[in-house]
Amino acid sequence: MKTFKRAVAWVGITLLLGIYLVTFLLGIFGSEATKDMFMACLVCSVVIPCLMYAMLLIARILENKNNKADKPS
């Protein structure tokens, strides 16, 4: 479980840093589609952490179910 959490965290950090880099570069090198791409980056900045939290929450719930099923009563 720890390795899964770490992997999800590293993927999330990489994605968010990439999105922030794209946003920064769009601000410097503007084009006609800059506004749309900037809005997409802002939406992803909110959606990605929410999806990561949901994945970790589901993994925690499934792990607890597996631990309860493995323990004899």
LINJO-V907333 format. One record per pair of residues at least 24 apart in sequence whose C-alpha atoms are under 8 Angstrom apart, sorted by sequence separation. I is the first residue (numbers start at 0). J is the second residue. D is the distance in whole Angstrom. If there is no record, write none. Layout:
# LINJO-V907333
i & j & d
I & J & D
I & J & D
This chain:
# LINJO-V907333
i & j & d
18 & 43 & 8
18 & 44 & 7
15 & 44 & 7
15 & 47 & 8
11 & 47 & 7
11 & 48 & 7
11 & 51 & 7
8 & 51 & 8
7 & 51 & 7
4 & 55 & 7
0 & 58 & 8
